[in-house]
Amino acid sequence: MILALRSPVFKAMFYGSFPQSEGDIRIDDISLNTFKELMKYLYTDYLQLTKKSVIPLLYAAQKYMIAGLISKCENYLQDSLAVKNACTLFSHANLFTMTKLRANALKCIADNAIDVLKDDDFLLLLPKDLVEILELDSLCVQEVDVIRAVLK
């Protein structure tokens, strides 16, 4: 009942037109630790986000449409935005459609382009995210530095 009250997905699973009332329910795309944290949050509202747990919990929150948890994860990521993780957070913001985080990560990247291009985080960008960053008119860096970073 508590799960159904906190998540429309759980509500549909347990009380919808075709409830899953018999047997175990397998959840293969979420780790046991992440699922335990999700359950703790749903039952107690207690949440201790870490750098390691935030993305898996955000994935679970979006999968089960838990708005409060999505918001807490996004705020945590927003608060942790820095030059060293701006590219990764930009990619995650695109993946999870978090427009505010996406915009702030892009601004951080543009304003600190020299440092961002030198950081290893830049090397982890997906090709589509890299193209989007390179198309920015507001990058505060010389083109030769951009070319060197892309070649690297």
Backbone as numpy.savetxt, mean C-alpha at the origin, in Angstrom:
# Nx Ny Nz CAx CAy CAz Cx Cy Cz
-20.48 -13.21 13.71 -21.31 -12.01 13.71 -20.44 -10.75 13.71
-19.39 -10.75 14.54 -18.52 -9.58 14.62 -17.84 -9.34 13.27
-17.34 -10.39 12.65 -16.69 -10.23 11.35 -17.67 -9.66 10.32
-18.90 -10.13 10.35 -19.91 -9.65 9.41 -20.24 -8.18 9.66
-20.20 -7.76 10.90 -20.47 -6.35 11.22 -19.35 -5.43 10.78
-18.13 -5.93 10.77 -16.97 -5.09 10.44 -16.60 -5.10 8.96
-17.07 -6.11 8.22 -16.66 -6.23 6.82 -17.82 -6.68 5.95
-18.15 -5.92 4.90 -19.21 -6.37 3.99 -18.87 -7.66 3.26
-17.59 -7.93 3.09 -17.18 -9.17 2.43 -17.47 -10.36 3.35
-17.10 -10.25 4.63 -17.41 -11.32 5.57 -18.92 -11.48 5.72
-19.64 -10.38 5.70 -21.10 -10.45 5.80 -21.68 -11.26 4.64
-21.18 -10.99 3.44 -21.65 -11.75 2.27 -21.24 -13.22 2.36
-20.01 -13.46 2.87 -19.52 -14.84 2.99 -20.37 -15.66 3.96
-20.74 -15.05 5.09 -21.41 -15.81 6.14 -22.94 -15.69 6.14
-23.47 -14.57 5.61 -24.90 -14.34 5.70 -25.54 -13.96 4.36
-24.79 -14.02 3.28 -25.31 -13.63 1.98 -26.18 -14.71 1.36
-26.46 -14.56 0.09 -27.32 -15.49 -0.63 -26.77 -16.91 -0.65
-25.45 -17.04 -0.71 -24.81 -18.35 -0.73 -23.76 -18.42 0.38
-24.18 -18.47 1.64 -23.22 -18.44 2.75 -22.33 -19.69 2.76
-21.09 -19.50 3.21 -20.14 -20.60 3.33 -20.24 -21.14 4.76
-21.17 -22.00 4.97 -21.43 -22.45 6.35 -20.81 -23.80 6.67
-20.36 -24.51 5.67 -19.81 -25.83 5.92 -18.32 -25.88 5.59
-17.58 -26.55 6.45 -16.16 -26.76 6.19 -15.32 -25.53 6.46
-14.03 -25.72 6.25 -13.08 -24.64 6.45 -13.10 -23.69 5.27
-12.75 -22.47 5.54 -12.60 -21.47 4.49 -11.10 -21.22 4.32
-10.59 -21.50 3.14 -9.16 -21.35 2.88 -8.89 -19.92 2.39
-7.86 -19.33 2.95 -7.41 -18.02 2.52 -5.92 -18.15 2.23
-5.60 -18.34 0.97 -4.23 -18.64 0.58 -3.38 -17.41 0.27
-4.00 -16.26 0.09 -3.25 -15.09 -0.34 -2.87 -14.14 0.81
-3.14 -14.54 2.03 -2.79 -13.74 3.20 -2.08 -14.65 4.19
-0.92 -14.18 4.69 -0.16 -15.01 5.62 -0.90 -15.16 6.95
-0.54 -16.19 7.70 -1.17 -16.45 8.98 -0.98 -15.27 9.93
0.24 -14.71 10.00 0.49 -13.58 10.90 -0.35 -12.36 10.52
-0.45 -12.09 9.24 -1.26 -10.95 8.78 -2.73 -11.19 9.12
-3.19 -12.41 8.91 -4.59 -12.71 9.19 -4.88 -12.60 10.69
-3.94 -13.02 11.52 -4.11 -12.87 12.97 -4.20 -11.40 13.36
-3.34 -10.57 12.76 -3.39 -9.13 13.03 -4.72 -8.53 12.57
-5.20 -8.99 11.42 -6.49 -8.54 10.91 -7.61 -8.90 11.88
-7.59 -10.13 12.36 -8.63 -10.58 13.30 -8.55 -9.80 14.61
-7.32 -9.56 15.09 -7.15 -8.79 16.32 -7.75 -7.40 16.15
-7.49 -6.80 15.00 -8.04 -5.46 14.74 -9.57 -5.50 14.69
-10.12 -6.48 13.99 -11.58 -6.55 13.85 -12.28 -6.78 15.18
-11.68 -7.57 16.05 -12.30 -7.88 17.34 -12.01 -6.84 18.42
-10.86 -6.16 18.34 -10.47 -5.28 19.46 -10.22 -3.83 19.05
-10.12 -3.55 17.77 -9.74 -2.24 17.26 -8.28 -1.90 17.58
-7.53 -2.85 18.11 -6.12 -2.64 18.42 -5.30 -2.93 17.17
-4.35 -2.04 16.90 -3.51 -2.20 15.72 -2.14 -1.61 15.99
-1.12 -2.40 15.74 0.25 -1.92 15.85 0.92 -2.14 14.51
0.89 -1.11 13.69 1.48 -1.21 12.36 2.98 -1.09 12.44
3.65 -1.83 11.56 5.08 -1.75 11.41 5.40 -1.62 9.93
6.64 -1.28 9.66 7.09 -1.17 8.28 6.86 -2.48 7.52
7.03 -3.59 8.21 6.89 -4.91 7.60 5.43 -5.34 7.44
4.57 -4.92 8.37 3.19 -5.41 8.36 2.20 -4.55 7.60
2.53 -3.29 7.33 1.54 -2.37 6.80 1.02 -2.75 5.42
1.88 -3.14 4.50 1.43 -3.47 3.14 0.58 -4.75 3.13
1.02 -5.84 3.79 0.14 -7.01 3.83 -1.21 -6.72 4.50
-1.22 -5.91 5.55 -2.48 -5.56 6.21 -3.35 -4.67 5.30
-2.72 -3.79 4.56 -3.46 -2.96 3.61 -4.12 -3.83 2.54
-3.37 -4.81 2.05 -3.94 -5.74 1.07 -5.16 -6.46 1.65
-5.03 -6.97 2.87 -6.13 -7.68 3.52 -7.31 -6.74 3.76
-7.03 -5.52 4.19 -8.08 -4.55 4.45 -8.86 -4.23 3.18
-8.15 -4.10 2.06 -8.84 -3.83 0.81 -9.61 -5.06 0.33
-9.03 -6.22 0.50 -9.73 -7.45 0.08 -11.05 -7.61 0.82
-11.05 -7.31 2.11 -12.25 -7.49 2.93 -13.01 -6.19 3.16
-12.60 -5.13 2.46 -13.30 -3.84 2.48 -13.49 -3.30 3.90
-12.39 -3.20 4.62 -12.42 -2.71 6.00 -11.89 -1.28 5.97
-12.79 -0.33 5.83 -12.44 1.07 5.59 -11.55 1.65 6.69
-11.85 1.38 7.93 -11.05 1.92 9.03 -9.61 1.47 8.98
-9.39 0.22 8.66 -8.03 -0.32 8.57 -7.31 0.24 7.35
-8.02 0.38 6.25 -7.42 0.98 5.06 -6.92 2.39 5.39
-7.74 3.15 6.06 -7.39 4.51 6.44 -6.17 4.54 7.36
-6.13 3.66 8.34 -4.99 3.62 9.26 -3.70 3.24 8.54
-3.79 2.30 7.63 -2.60 1.90 6.86 -2.13 3.05 5.97
-3.07 3.72 5.32 -2.69 4.83 4.45 -2.06 5.96 5.27
-2.61 6.25 6.43 -2.03 7.29 7.30 -0.62 6.91 7.75
-0.42 5.64 8.07 0.91 5.17 8.48 1.91 5.37 7.34
1.50 4.99 6.13 2.39 5.14 4.98 2.66 6.62 4.70
1.63 7.43 4.83 1.76 8.87 4.62 2.78 9.46 5.60
2.69 9.05 6.85 3.60 9.56 7.88 5.04 9.07 7.69
5.20 7.95 7.02 6.54 7.40 6.83 7.19 7.80 5.50
6.49 8.61 4.71 7.02 9.04 3.41 8.32 9.82 3.58
9.36 9.38 2.86 10.66 10.02 2.91 11.37 9.77 1.58
12.47 10.43 1.37 13.25 10.26 0.13 13.61 8.79 -0.08
13.99 8.10 0.98 14.46 6.71 0.87 13.36 5.72 0.47
12.07 6.09 0.63 11.01 5.14 0.28 9.95 5.75 -0.63
10.20 6.93 -1.16 9.19 7.63 -1.97 8.78 6.82 -3.21
9.73 6.19 -3.87 9.41 5.41 -5.07 8.58 4.18 -4.73
8.95 3.48 -3.67 8.19 2.31 -3.25 6.78 2.70 -2.84
6.66 3.79 -2.07 5.33 4.23 -1.65 4.51 4.72 -2.83
5.15 5.33 -3.81 4.45 5.73 -5.03 3.88 4.50 -5.75
4.69 3.45 -5.86 4.23 2.22 -6.50 3.08 1.58 -5.73
3.21 1.54 -4.41 2.13 0.98 -3.58 0.87 1.83 -3.69
1.02 3.14 -3.72 -0.13 4.02 -3.85 -0.85 3.78 -5.16
-0.10 3.54 -6.22 -0.72 3.20 -7.51 -1.44 1.86 -7.43
-0.79 0.88 -6.83 -1.36 -0.45 -6.73 -2.65 -0.47 -5.92
-2.66 0.27 -4.82 -3.82 0.26 -3.92 -4.75 1.46 -4.13
-4.55 2.21 -5.21 -5.33 3.40 -5.54 -5.54 4.33 -4.34
-4.43 4.81 -3.81 -4.47 5.78 -2.72 -4.00 7.12 -3.31
-4.93 7.94 -3.71 -4.62 9.15 -4.46 -3.82 10.18 -3.65
-4.14 10.34 -2.39 -3.42 11.34 -1.58 -1.95 10.92 -1.41
-1.72 9.65 -1.06 -0.35 9.16 -0.89 0.39 9.24 -2.22
-0.27 8.90 -3.30 0.34 8.95 -4.63 0.81 10.36 -4.95
-0.05 11.34 -4.73 0.28 12.73 -5.02 1.44 13.21 -4.14
1.41 12.86 -2.87 2.47 13.29 -1.96 3.80 12.60 -2.28
3.74 11.34 -2.68 4.97 10.63 -3.06 5.56 11.25 -4.33
4.71 11.58 -5.29 5.20 12.23 -6.52 5.83 13.58 -6.21
5.21 14.34 -5.33 5.77 15.64 -4.95 7.12 15.47 -4.26
7.22 14.49 -3.38 8.49 14.19 -2.71 9.55 13.81 -3.72
9.18 12.98 -4.68 10.12 12.55 -5.72 10.57 13.73 -6.56
9.63 14.57 -6.97 9.96 15.72 -7.81 10.83 16.72 -7.06
10.48 17.00 -5.81 11.22 18.00 -5.03 12.61 17.54 -4.63
12.79 16.23 -4.52 14.07 15.67 -4.07 14.68 14.75 -5.12
14.46 15.07 -6.37 14.83 14.18 -7.47 16.29 13.75 -7.45
17.19 14.66 -7.14 18.62 14.32 -7.13 18.89 13.18 -6.16
18.35 13.30 -4.94 18.56 12.26 -3.93 17.78 10.98 -4.24
16.57 11.14 -4.76 15.74 9.98 -5.10 16.41 9.14 -6.19
16.94 9.79 -7.20 17.58 9.06 -8.30 18.82 8.30 -7.86
19.47 8.75 -6.81 20.67 8.08 -6.31 20.35 6.94 -5.36
19.13 6.90 -4.85 18.77 5.90 -3.84 18.42 4.56 -4.49
18.70 3.48 -3.78 18.37 2.13 -4.29 16.87 1.93 -4.48
16.06 2.67 -3.75 14.61 2.57 -3.89 14.17 2.89 -5.31
14.88 3.78 -5.98 14.57 4.13 -7.36 14.71 2.93 -8.29
15.67 2.06 -7.98 15.93 0.89 -8.82 14.82 -0.15 -8.75
13.95 -0.05 -7.75 12.87 -1.02 -7.56 11.58 -0.65 -8.28
11.57 0.49 -8.94 10.36 0.95 -9.61 9.93 0.00 -10.73
8.63 -0.19 -10.83 8.08 -0.92 -11.97 8.19 -0.03 -13.20
8.33 -0.61 -14.38 8.49 0.19 -15.59 7.39 1.25 -15.78
6.14 0.88 -15.52 5.06 1.86 -15.73 5.15 3.01 -14.74
5.60 2.73 -13.51 5.76 3.79 -12.52 6.95 4.67 -12.87
8.01 4.07 -13.38 9.18 4.83 -13.81 8.80 5.81 -14.92
8.05 5.34 -15.89 7.62 6.20 -17.00 6.80 7.38 -16.46
5.92 7.09 -15.53 5.09 8.15 -14.96 5.94 9.22 -14.25
6.96 8.78 -13.55 7.85 9.72 -12.87 8.67 10.52 -13.88
9.17 9.84 -14.90 9.99 10.52 -15.91 9.20 11.54 -16.71
7.90 11.37 -16.77 7.04 12.32 -17.50 6.74 13.58 -16.70
7.14 13.62 -15.43 6.89 14.79 -14.60 7.65 16.00 -15.14
6.97 17.11 -15.26 7.62 18.36 -15.66 8.31 19.02 -14.47
7.95 18.58 -13.28 8.43 19.26 -12.06 9.66 18.60 -11.43
10.28 17.64 -12.12 11.49 17.02 -11.57 12.60 18.05 -11.44
13.11 18.21 -10.25 14.17 19.19 -9.99 15.54 18.54 -10.16
15.88 18.23 -11.41 17.15 17.57 -11.69 17.48 17.76 -13.18
18.75 17.69 -13.48 19.17 17.81 -14.88 18.89 16.50 -15.62
18.62 16.64 -16.90 18.28 15.47 -17.72 19.39 14.43 -17.74
20.63 14.86 -17.73 21.74 13.92 -17.75 21.71 13.03 -16.50
21.32 13.58 -15.37 21.22 12.78 -14.14 20.08 11.77 -14.23
19.01 12.17 -14.89 17.88 11.25 -15.09 18.31 10.09 -15.99
19.00 10.40 -17.04 19.47 9.36 -17.98 20.41 8.38 -17.27
21.33 8.91 -16.47 22.25 8.05 -15.73 21.49 7.12 -14.77
20.50 7.67 -14.10 19.72 6.87 -13.14 18.93 5.78 -13.85
18.35 6.11 -14.98 17.57 5.13 -15.75 18.47 4.03 -16.28
19.65 4.41 -16.76 20.59 3.39 -17.25 21.07 2.48 -16.14
21.20 3.02 -14.96 21.64 2.22 -13.80 20.58 1.20 -13.46
